[in-house]
Amino acid sequence: MASTEGAIVGIDLGTTNSVAAAVVDGQPQVLDEDGEQIMPSVVGLDPEGKLITGVVARNQLAAFPDRTVASIKRRMGKMEPVSLGDQTFTPPEISAMILRRLRDRAARALGRPVNRAVITVPAFFDENQRQATLEAGELAGLKVERIINEPTAATLVYHAGEHDPKRILVYDFGGGTFDVSIVRMEAGVVEVLSSKGDTHLGGDDLDLALLNHTAEAFQKEHGIDLRAQPPTRYRLLQACEQAKRRLSADVSVEIAEEFIAEKDGQPLNLTQTITREEFEELIAPLVDRTIASVDEALRDAGLTIHQIDDLVLVGGSTRIPLVQQRLREEFLREPSRAVDPDLAVALGAAVQAAMIDGESVGPVLVDVTGHTLGIEACTGMTFAGPILQFSPVIHRNSPLPARYEQSYSKMFDEQDGADIHVLQGEHAEVERNRSIGKFHVELEEGGGERSRIVVRFELTLDGTLQVTAMQPATGRSEEVTINNALSQFQAEERDRAEARLGAMFDASDELLEDEDLPSPKQWNEPAPPRNAAHEDAGSKYASAAALLEKAHRLQPTVTGDDAEDLQSLSENLRQAMAADDEPAVASLSEELDDILFYVQ
């Protein structure tokens, strides 16, 4: 029986785009808004200083990069501040703005409050990054019931159409990260055998490769580096992203940007033709890195490519012809088309959310840890002092939840305490691993049984790590929950962050107000129709932003003169919106609407 609390949803918090989904009438479905299933993971401040998110924020990125933030997922787990206008935020605070927006659009779609979520992360996210994601959810007003790995979530959707025992490989190439997981499905159980990945390899890097190629050619011709000024760089980056998308369908594209620079008082235009072959040569080393991760995941699982029954592709970057070609060469088969690369992760998270809520909608999930966890320990003595190395306690790819103990000895009988340094990584050398926590345990002096120290690691399904160090002979012990050590917020800081974000949400016209939701008695009734005035409240250019989003999605399917017209009109409309030129926005919107009517 489902919970009587507020609704629970699954959220794919992506680098480039994010999606919310829920199980409705026994089936997972994406919770869209005005027909748009995907929300760009971009936040910004409009000219009045109000918070904007999604399409509206993305459309001002090139014009106002100083008050717009994109790809925040790549900075999760880091302590560095993020500038947004004249304010600074932590990465979890920026992510919380995206999650709050998703929470509100989900509530509108479901017609009831949403206060709980399952949020997905890359399989190779470390403990810091997972904790930062958890904090972002809490700041967004969500009780995060579970953090699950993205490839694992996609498997839950794939499993819905499968009944025979299978070993599948999930290849997840998204906007900012890459993951691969080997999964065994049998008798209603989905068991992850191994995971491998790269949290700094994704579609953004493919865009950057094309940007550097284009900028270097322009610099060679004109002596001007288009990457030097943020507005110009972001404008070129958007053009390169569009070119990348179009090259999935076309053998060559033209990158054309008018008045992109000035030299000796004269405007300069950018016009470059890029062939698919040239693009593939640029990105081949990056694609090869993903194949290397595939090979390593297979080795970790003790399998060969011939023992894999199916290949599932997740993430927008898997649409690139070179990616599909390399996978066909590696596996000698066509990838499965059973799941939507853009939506599978969110739909799988929705399945897991429904299971937590008491609904019987999917298989039992057995996930694994993506990294080895252990402590710094003395492995020997030299004249120079002790030899300190990384001592694993929970090995990578151990099934979750995990509970392991390891025994150690005091360095000398008179030792009356020990510093426990908790590490994460795969290297024997301490400094090559990531420090994720430290604590001290008091010990009684003496040899024999009193020299033994037992260290216990307990890792939960949501990535919470509890470490206990004890002296069995005396009962002395200390423990630490690593989440507390990793948290970027102390209690007072968290309160301040929640208050600041709350004020921004209150001031933002685009976010959901309580009166927009039905009363609890109406929760089971269909959601009421959206009010047109409310739809426009998010921005006075909401309809223009919707046209730009539609053009962005259709661009890869359009060729020839239509493609050039679509790109030119979109760019001119963005500039008119940035300049707050209402007559120009109205005129260009009408032109763009006309061409979209003919090309869709």
C-alpha positions, 0 to 999 in steps of 0.5 A: 500500500502506498504511503499517505505522506506527500508524493515521492518522485524520482529525480535525475539531477543531470549535468546538462538536463534534469528530469522528474518522474513518478509512478502513476497508476502502476506505470513510471511516467515523466512529469512534464511541464507544458509538454516539456519533459526535460529541464536544463540544469541551469540557474540564473538571476534576471535583470531584476535579480530574481531567480530563474531556472531551466530554459529561461536561465539557459537562454541568457547564458551567453549574454549574461554568464556572470549571473548564470550557472550551468553544469554545477554537477561537476562541482558537487563535493567541492568546497569552492564558492560559486558566483551568481551575480554579486552573490556566492553560493555552494554547489549544493545550494545551486543544485537545490535551486534546480531540485526545488524547481523540479519539485514544484513542477512535479507537484503541479503535474501530480496535483499534490505536494511533493516532499520526498525523492529518490535522486540519482548520481553517477555510479563513480560519484565519491562520498563527498559528491553523494553527500553534497547531493543529499544536502542539495535535496534537503535544502530544496525541501525534500526528504531524500529517501535514497541516493541511487546510481544512474546506470542502476536506475536505468536497469530498473526500467529495462527490467520491466520488459524482461523476464529471462535471466540476463547479464547486461552492460549499461553504458551511461554517457551523459552531459558531464559524466560517464558510467558503465555498470555490469548488471545481472538480472534473475528471478526478480533481482537486479544485482550490480556486479561492477561499476566504473566511470569518470566524473569529468567526462561527458558531452560537455567535453565533446563540446569543448573539443569542438570549441577549441578547434573552432576558436584556434582556427579563428585565432590563426586567421584573425589573431583573436582568441574567442575564448578570452571573454566569457560572453563570446566563449559561451556564445561559441560554446552554444554554437558548437553544442548545436553543431555537435547535435546536428552532426549526428544526422548530417555529414557536415555543418556550418558554424556561423556567428555574425559580429562575434568579434571586432578588429581595428573597429571592424566587426568579424564574422565566424563561418566554419564548416565542420565535417562529421569526420573532423568532429570524430577525429577530435573526440576519438580520444575521449570515446576511447576513454569510455571503452577503456572503462568498459573493459575495466568494468568487465574485468572487475565482474570477471566477464568477457564481452561474449558473456554480455546478453545486452547493451543498454545506452543511456545519456544524450551523448550515446546518440553520437554515431562514433560512440555507437560505432565503437560499441558495435566494434567492441561488442559485435552487436547492435545496442538495445533500443529498449529504453529512452536514453534521456528519460531512463534514469529518471523513470528508474528512480521513480520505480525505486521511489514507488518501491520505497513507498510500498508499491510493488512495481519492480525488482529487488535492487542490489547495488554496489559501492563504486570505490574502496574504503579503508584507513591509513595504517602502518605496514612496517618500520624503517630507520626513517620511521613508519611505512604508512599505506592505505589499508582497504576495509570495504573493497570496490564493487562490494554489495550494498549495504556493506559491513566489514571489520579489519583487525590491527595492532598497536605500534607499541605496547605503551600506545594510549590512543590512535588516530583513525584516518578514513580514506577512499581510493584504489592506491596503496600510497596514502596521498593518492587517495581521498581523505574523507574523515578523521577521528581519535580513539583512546586506548589502554596501554599494554600488550597481548590482547590489549594491542588489538584494535578492530575497525568496523565499516558500515556503508548503507544503501544511500552511501552513509558510512559509519566507522567504529574503532574499538579495543575489544579487551577493554571495550573502549571505542569511538565511532564517526558517521562520515556524512557529518565529516563530509558535510559542507554545512554546519547547523548554523550554516545550513539554517542560513542557507535555507533562509537565503534560498527560501527568500530567493524562492519567495521572490521568484515569480516562476516557483510554485506557491502553496495556493497553486496546489489542491487541498489534501482532500483533492489529492486524488483528483486530476490536477487542475488546468494551468492558469495562463497568467501564472504560466507567463509569470515565470518570465514576460518572455516565457512563450519566447523561451518555449519557442527557443527550447522547441527549436533547440530540440528540433535543430538536430533534425533540420538540414540545409537552409532551414537549419541555418534560418532556425539557428539565426532566428534563435540567436537573434531572439536570444539577443533580443530577450537579453536586451529586453527589446519587447518589439523585437522579441515579438517579431522574432518569436512570430518568425520562429514560430512560423519556421517551426511549424514547417520543419516539425 
